Amino acid sequence: GAGIGGSGFGTFTAGAVNVAATGGPSLDLQNGTVAASFATLSSANSAGAGLRLVNVGGTLTAPAGVVSNAAGAGVEVSGGNANVTYGGSISGSGTRAASVTGRTGGSLVLSGSITDTNGGILVQNNGGGTIAFNGASKSLATGANNGVTLANNGGATVSFGGGGLAITTTTGTGFSATGGGTVNVTGAGNTIASSGATALRVVNTDIGVSGLSFRSITASGAANGIVLDNTGALNGLQVTGDGSHTRNGSGGSISGTSGAAVLASDVTNLVLRSMNLFGMASHAVDVSASSGVELVAVHVYQPGAGGVVATNLTGSNSIEKSLVDFAGAPAVGAFAVRLANSVNGALTLDGTTVQNKLDGTAAVSVSATGSATVGFTVRDSDTGDAFESRFTNLVGSAISVVSGDAPGSTGKVTARVSDTKFVNAAPNGINNLELSVLQNAALDYVIRDNLFDAVAKASAIAGVINVNAQDAGRFGSAMVDSIAGNTVRNIGTGSLVTQLGYIGVRVALDNTVSGVNHRVVIANNTFTNLWRQGILVSARNNADDVNVRIVNNTVGTAAAPVGQSNRRAVELEAQSGAALKVEVLSNPSIFNNSSTGSSSALAIRSIGSSSQVSATVLNNAIGNTNGAITAGRFRAETVAGTSAAMCLDVRNNSLDGASRLFELVAASGGPFTVEGPGSAVVTNADITALNTAGSGSVTGAPTFSNGANCTSPSL
């Protein structure tokens, strides 16, 4: 029988009592109040629970004891609001280690070690109070049963402290918290391993301020490995791994799921470190309406759909030191990383590699709609470690950023991409960087110190760094936006159309409305061995406020020119009614390989019906590896049959020989002026005198500007 039992007993008092029962519970108290302090409470081989309290109030403490081999629950507490502290160990229970149900308040602390191989721990239908399992060891190997079940706990807070929570299941959920209340898991060494079920499931239950901390979570063969939904704003899940922040799998592995390996919605502070996610039929991580998402040293291998798919993230979020590897067998239309936001938020990829994705969809896709302000950063903050920011062996684009990706969008994306390697595209692959702005949205940018090598193996009139603006979309702002310090090399393999590859940097600004202010700075870049142009800037349609500076770039060299397929090295143009204000300053080498004057190394063209170009060209070194022609170096032109206009300031430039030509072609009905005194018609000798090496060649009747300056770009 029970060591001490009673029902409807009023108030029970005891002090420093040792209770040891065999065949029954140490205590079996119902419907009363306790004011008791026991030295020990022990029970062996009870026919029911090892310690049982039903509808009990008051205070009960017992710092030590042993509950072993109970046929029922090791500890059963039902109803009441007593403050209970029990430090004894619990093991060998027939139904579960602990069952806590229906409490209305008070504090329950079980601080001894727990070992269970049946039903684990059940905490259910508690309306208030706190419930804590704080023993240094809590080993739950429950097979087909849940390891921990927390259900419908309303205003109660349930905590697992002290670390040492080790859950192992087969088809039972490892840790399930649903239906309300607050849950915390703290301390070192907490683990879950479920071989045929979801390892962790927290739904409509707040994660407390202390969070859920696990060293590792492992699951296989389930619908999902981790499910988090509506877990509150206080804190979230942290999978820590061994703390090394390396891709060693110490944070656990989730594999073979029919849905997403990690499925999360409306969560705060989701941190996954050193995890392996592989072989799932759907996404590796599917997260929405969440903030503080942090993936560190996560290895995603051969996902059936996307790698990390994120919708409407707020706050700061990051993917660091991670690897997404499609292993050459992706699902069509899958993304390695997808951020789709109609709310304000930010995502950073730092030291992360994406590789072996052989469908045509972009590897990383950022889409901003509505009035969202989105920050997107790709970087390698520690270029000395083993974790590169790298995109390789891709068929589609490496990164595609679209600001204004829905009708009526007015938001803004700020895209920063730095210290990243875009290398070795798949056969006929692209592996490039795409930036697009549509609707009434804006896109600000910093593209710095990246390497683009042997990418863009497909052939198209597009850019390795490719910029598009349409509708009323705006590219760049008064901030220091720039495409700077990048190296673009080995693009294209031959002169056949299928071999040409892409342009180095292509900026196509094609607004349907006027008055949109664009700002483009291309500085300190190196372009070598390209078969198409190194730089192409095209203002089109109603893009009438395009401001561009091209400064201190190497755009081809005599040994490794760009435009090797009879293309220009730098091409700047205004079409239709567009207006382009551009400076080309102090570029140490602009070198192509062309056979005609119309394919000049530096070509400035006003070719629209009413287009306008204002160009300042100072202190550049320009050449063409084709020594058989004197043209093909510099050409500024307007075209016949239009009212196109041009203002040109061309001074202190040097061509690759005194006989090489600065060509000015004034063929339109609009004005062509050259910055200088007076208003006389410009002669060949005038252009020769304005520059340091090369000869003028003037067609038509351009005139000097009578001292007026060409309009400079507003940057």
N, C-alpha and C positions, 0 to 999 in steps of 0.2 A: 504494500500500500504506500500511500504518500508519507513522506517524512513529516510534513505538517500540512493539514488540509482543513478547509473550512468554507462555509457558504453563508452569506448573510450574517457575518460575524461582527458587525460594528467596526471597532478599531482594534487591530492586532498590533501589539508592540513586542519587540524582541531586541536583544543587544548581544553582540559578540558570541553568537550561537553557531556551532558547527552542525550542519544537517547532512546526513549521508543516507540515501534511501536505495534499496535494492528491490527491483520489480515494480517500482512506482516512482512518481515525480518527487523531487526534493520539496517543492511547494506545489500545492493545488488549492489556490485561493480564488473564491468567487464572491462578487457582490459585497465588497467591504472596503475598509480603509486600513492601510498599513502604516506603521511608524517603526520600521524594523531595520536593524543593521546586523547582518550575519557575517561571521568570520568566513565560512565557506558554505556553499550549497552544491551538493553532489548527488547524482542519480545514475544508477547503472541498470540497464535492462528493463526500463520501465515498460509496462504494457501499453502506455499511452505516451503523453509528452514527458520530457525530462524535467521541465519546469513550466508550470501553467498558471497564468493570471488572467482572470476574466472579470471585466468591469470592476477593476480595483483602482482606488485612488490612494493618495498619500505619498510616502517616500519609502523606498526599499533599496538597500545596498548590500552587495555581497562581492567583495573584491576577488574571490577565488572560488575554485570548485572544479568539478569535472562532470559533464553530462555525456554519457556514452551509451550507445546501442539502444536508444529509445525506439519503441515500435512506431510511435507517432513523431511529432516534431520534437527536435531537441529542446527548443524554447518556444512556447506558445503564449502570446500576449494578445488578448482580444478585448476591445472596448476599454473604457476607463481613461483616466488621465494621470495615473501615478507617475512619479519620477523614479525611474528604475535604473540602477547601475549594476550590471553583473559582469564580473571579470573571469568567470570560469570558461574552460574550453568546452567545445561542443563537437561530438564526432559520432559517426555510425548510426545516424537517425534513420528511421524506417521510411518516413515520408519526406521530410526536409529538415534542414538544420534549424531554421527559424521561421516562424509564422507570426506576423504582426498585422492585425486587422482591426478596423473599426475604432481606433483610438480617437479621442476628441481633443487631446492636448497632452501636456506634460513632456518629459524627456525620458527616452529609453536609450540606454547605452549598453551595447554588448561589446566588451573590450577584450575578450579572450579569443584564442585561436579557434577557427572553425574548419572542420573537414567534413565534406559531404559528398556522397555518390548517388544520391537519389533526386530529391526535388529542389535542392538548393535553398534559396532564401526567397520568401514571399512577403511582400509588404503591400497591403491592399485595403482600399476603402477607409483610409485614415483621413479624418477631417481637420486635424490640427496637430500641433506639437512637433517635436524633433525625434528622429530615430537614427541612431548611429551604430555602425559596425566598425569598431576601431582596433580590432586585434591585429597583431603584426603579421598573422598568416590567416588567409581565408581561401581555402582550397576547395573548389567546387567542380567536381568531375561528374557531370549529371547526365551524360549520354543523350537520350532522346528528350529529356526534360530541360526546361530553362534553367540556366545557372542562377540568375537573379531575375525576379519578376516584381516590378513596381507598377501598380495599377490603381488609377482613380484615387489618388491620395490628396486631392483637394488642397487644403491649406497646410499640409504637412511638409516637412523638409527631411529627406532621407540622405544620409551621408555614409560613405565608406572611407575611413581614414586610416592612416598608419601604413599604407601600402600593403603589398603582399596579397592582393586580390588576384587569384589565379583561377580562371574559369575555362573549363574544357567541356565541349559538348559535341554531339554528332548532329542529330536532327533537331535538337532543342536550341532555341535562341540563347546566345550566351548571356547577354544583359539586356533586359527589356524594361523600359520606363515609359508608360503611356497614361494618358487620361488625367493629367494634372499633378500639382505639387511641384516640389523643387528637389533636385538631386545633385549631389557632389561626390566625386571620387578623387581622393588625393593620396599623396605618398608615392614612394618608389616601387617599381617592380610589378605594377598591375598589368595583367595580361588577359586576353581572351583568345581562345582558339576554338572555332566551330567548323567541323569538317563537312556538314551538310545543311547548314542553316545560317541565318543572319547572325553575325557576331554581336553587333551592338545596334539597338533600336531605341531611339528616344523620340517620342511623338507627343505633341501637345503637352509637354512637360518642361518646366523651366530648368535649365542648367544653372546651378547656383553660382555665386560670385567666386567660389573656389574652383569651379570648372570640373570637367571630367578628365583625369590624367591617366593615360595608359602607356606603358612602355611599348607594348605591341598589341596589334589586333590582327588576327588571321582568320580567314574564312574561305571556303571553297564550295562550289556547287549549289549555292543558294540563289534566290532572286537578286539579292543585294548583300554585300558584305557589311556595310554600315548604312543605316537609315537615320537621318536627323530631320525633324520637321517641327517648326514652331517651338523652338527651344528657348525663347526669351532673349533679352538683351543684356543679361548680366555677364555671361561668359559662355564658353562652349567646350568643344572636345579638343584635347591636345594629345596627340600620339607622339611620344618623345623619341622613340628609338633609344639607342645607346648614348646619345648626346654628341656623337662624332660629326653629325651633319654630312655623312657620306652615304653613297648609294649602296649600302651593305645589307639592306633588308631587315635591319634590326628592329624596325617599327612594325614588322609583320608583313604578310602577303595576303592579297585577296585575288582569287582566281576563279575562272569558270563560272561566273555569275551569268544568269540569263538576262538581268538588267544591269544597271550601272553598278560598278563595284562600290562606289560611294555615292549615295543619293542624299542631297541636303537641300532644304528649303527653309527660309526664314530662320537662319541661325547666325550666331555671333561668335567670332573667334574660333573658326575651324582650322586647326593646325595639324598637319600630317607630315611627319618627318621619317625619312629612311624607310619608306614603305615600297613594296613591289606590288603593282597592280597589273595583272596580265590575263590574257585569254578570256576576257569577258565578251559576251555577245553584244553588249551595248557600250556606252561611254565608260571610261575609267572613273571620272568624277563628273557628276552632274549636279551643279549647285545653282540656286536661284534665290533672289530676294534676300541676300545675306551680306555680311560685312566681316572684315578681319579674316579673310580666307588666306591661309599661308601653307603652301606646299614646299617642303624643303627636302632635297635629295630623294625625291620620289621617282621611281623607275616605272614608267608605263610601257608595257610591251604588248604589241599586236592587239590593240583594242578592236572590237568588232564594229565600233562606230567611232565616236570622237575620243580624244584624250581627256582634256579638261573643257567642259562646256559650261559656261557661266552666263547667267541672265540676270540683269538688274542688280549687280553688286554695288554696294555703297561703301564709303570709307576707303581705306587702303587695303589692297589685296596683293599677294605676290606668289610667284612660282620661282623657286631658287634652286640652283644646283641640281636640277631635275633633268630627266631624259625621257622623251616621248619617241618611241621607236616602233614604226608600223611594220617593220620586218618585211617590207615589200608586198604585203597582202592586205591592203586597207579596204574597207567598205567604200563604195563610191559616195562622194558627197560628205565624207567625214572631215572634221577639223582636228588638228592636234591640240589647238587651244582656240576657243571661241568665246568672245565677250560680246554680248548683245545687250545694250543698255538704253533704257528710256529714262533713267534716273542718274543722279550725279554719283560718280565713283571713280576709282583708279585701280589699274592693274599693272604690276611690274613683273617682267621676266628678267631674272638676273642669273647669269651663268647657266643657262638652260639650253639644251640641245634638242633639236627636232630632226629626225632623219628617216630615210627609207620609206617615204610616203609616195606611192606611185599612181595615185589618181590625180585628176586635174584640179581638184578643189584646193584653195589656199590652205597652207598648213596652219597659219595663225590668222584669225579673222576678227577684226574689231568693227562693230557696227553700232553707231550712236543715232538714236531717233528722238523725236520730240524736242524738248528744250534741254536735254541732258548735257551736262558738262562732264566730259570724260578725260581722264589722264591715262595715257598708255605709254609705258616705258619698257624698252628692251635694252639691256646693258650687261656688261661684265664688270662688276665692281671690284673684282680681284683678278686681274689678268695673270697673276703669278700662280694661281692655284690650278687644280686639275679639272676645273669645271668651266668649260668654254661656253660662251653664248654663240651658238653655231646652228646653221641650217644647211643640210647637205642631203644629196640624193633625193631631191624632190622633183615631181613632175609639174605640179602647180606652183603658184607663187609661194614664197616663204611667208610673207606677211602682207595682208591686205587690210588697210584701214579705210573705213568709209564714214565720213561725218555727214549727217543728213540723209540717212538711209531709209527714209519714208516720206511721203508727201507732207508738206507743211513743216518740216523739221527746221528748228531755229537754234539748235544747240551748237556745241563746240567740242572738238577733240584736240587735245594737245599731245602730239606724238613725238617721243624722243627715242631715237635708236642710236646706240653708240657701242663701240668696241665689240662689234659682233661680226662673225665670219659667215658669209654667204658663199659657199664653195661647192664645186663639183655637183652641178645639177645632174639629175638622172638623164639618160639618153632622151633627147628631144624634150627635156624638161626646162622649166623656167627658173624657179628658185630665187625670185627677185623680190623687191620691195615696192608695193603699190600704195599710193596715197590718193584718195579721192574725196571731193567735197561737193555736195549737191544741195538742192533746195535753197533755203536761206541760212544754211549752216556755215560754220567756219572750221578751218583746220590750221592749227599752228604746229610748228615742226622744228625739231633739231635733229639732223641726221649727221652724225659726226664719227670720224675715226673708225669706219667700218671697212671690211675687206669684201669685195665682190670678185670672185675668181672662178673662171670656167663655169659660169652660170648662163642662163638665157640661151640654151642650146636650141630651142625652137626659134623660128625666124618670124619677126613681126615688127611693125613700126610702133614700138613701145620701148619703155626704158627699163634698164636694170634698176634704176631708181625712177619710178614712173609716177608722175603727178598729173591728175586730171581735176579740173573744176568745171562744173556745169550749172545750169539754172542760175541762181543768184549766189552760188557758193563762193566763199572767200578763202584764199590760200595765203597764209602768213599774216603777221600783224606787226605792230610797232615794236614789239619785243625783239630781241636779237635772235630771230629765226635764221637758220642757215643749213645748207648742205655743205659740210666742211670737213676737210681732213680725210676724206674717203679715198680708197684705192679701188679702181675698177680696171680689171685687166683680163686679157685672154677671152674676149667675147666674140663669138663667131669663128668659123673655121675655113671659110672660102668665099668665093664671089658668086656662087650659085644662090638663087633666091632662098633655097632651103638651108643654106649654110651661113647666112648673114648674121644671125643672132639678133641682139637688141641694141638700141642706143644706150650710151652710158647713163646720162641723165636726160630725161624727157619731161618737159613741163608744158602741158597743153591746157590753156585757160580759155574756156569756150562758153562764156556767159550768154544767156538769152536776154538779160537786162543790162543796162548801162549803170555806171557809177559804182561798181564793185571794186574795192581797192585790194590789189594783190601785191605781195612783197616777197621777192625771191632773192636770196643771197647764195651764190655758189662760189666757195672760196677754198683755196689750199688743197684741192683734190688732185689726184693723179690718175690719168686715163692712159693706158697703153695697150697696144695690140687689139684694137677693136676694128671690126669690119664695117660697122655703121658709124654714125656720128658719135663724137664724144659727148657733146651737149647740144640739145635742141630745145629752144624756147619758142613757143608758138602762141601768140595772142590772136584770138579768133572771135568772130561774130560781134557781140557787143561788149567784149572785154576791153573797155576803154581807159582803164587805170591800172596798167600792168607795170610794176616797178622792179627792175632787175639789176643786180650787180654781180659781175663775174670777175673775180680778182685772184691773182696769184695761183692759178691752176696750171698744171702741166697736162695739156690735152694732146697727147701724142708726142713722140720724139722722132728724130730722124731714124733711129734704130728700131723703134716700136711705134709706128704711127697709128692713128685712128683713121676711120673713113677709108679703109684699105680697098673697098669695093667701089672706088670712084665716088665716095661720099664726102661731104664737108666734115671738118673737124668740129667747128662751132657754128651753129646755124641759129639765127635770131630773126624772127619774122612776125609781121602783123598782117592779118587777113581781114577781109570784109571791112567792117567799120571799127576795128580794134585800134587801140593806141598802146604803143610799147615805148617805155622810157628805160634805157639800158646803159650801163657803164661796163666797159671791158677794159680792165686796168691791170697792168703789171703782171701779165701772165707770161712766165718765162719760156713757155714752149707751146705753140699751137701748130701741130704738124699733122698733115694728112697725106694720102697718096691718091691723087686724082689726075685725070688726063684732060680735063676741060676747065676753062675759066669759070663756068657756071657752078662747078663743084669746088669752090675755093675753100681753103683751110678755114678762113673766117668769112662767113657770109651774113650780111645784114640786108633784110629784104622787107620793103613795104609793098605789098602785092595785092591789097584789097581794093575794093571800089572806092573807099574813102578812108583807108587805113592811114595811120600816122606812126612814124618811128622817129624817136629822138635818141641818138646814139653818141656816146662819148667813148672814144677808143684811144687809149694812151699807154705808151710804154710797154708794148707787147712785142714778143719775138714770134714771127710767123713764118712757116715754111711748108714745102711740099716735096716729098721724096722723089717726085717725077721731075728730074732736071731737064727733060726734053722740052718743056713748055715754060714760058715766062709768066703766063697767067696762073690761075689756080691757087693763089695765095690769099688775096684780100679782094672782096667784092661787096660794094654797097649799091643797091639798085632799087628803083621803082619800075613798074611794068607798064607797058603801053595799054591804052584802052581803059585806064582808070584815072581817078583823081588822087591817087595815093601820094602821100607827102613824106619827106624825110628831112631831118636836120642832123648833120654829121659833124662831130668834132674829132678829127683824126690827126694825131700829133705824136711825134717821138716814138714811132713804131719802127721796127726793123724787120725787113724780109730777108730771106736766105740768099741774097745776092743783089747787087745794084741794078741788074737788068730785070729783076722780078717786079711784077706790076701790082700797084694799088689801083684797082678798077672801080670807077664810079660810073654808074649807068643811070642817067636821068631820062626815063622814057615815058613817064606818066604825064597827065595834064596838071598834076599838082606840083607844089613847090619842092625843090630839092636845094637846100641851102647847106653851105659849109661854114662852120664857125670861123669868123675872121673879119678883118676890117673892110669897110667899103661894101659895094654891092656888085662888083664886077663879076663877069663869068669866070668860073674857076678853070684854070688851065692845067695841063699835065705838069708843067714846071712848078705850079703852086703846090700841088700834092707832094711832089718830090721834095720840095723845100721844107714842108711841114714835118717830114719824117726823117729818120736817121739812116735808113738803108732801104733801097727800092726806088722804083720810078712810078710816076703818076700816069694813069691812062683814063682819060675822061671822055665819056660818050654822052651826047646831049649838052645841055646848057645849065648845069648847076651854078648857083651864084653864092658869093659870100654873104654873110648874114648882117653886114653893116654893123658889126660889133656886138650883136645880140648873141647871148649864149643859148646853146641848145638846152632844153629843159632836162634837168637832172631827175633821176628817180627819187621818190620819197621813201626813205628807208630808215 
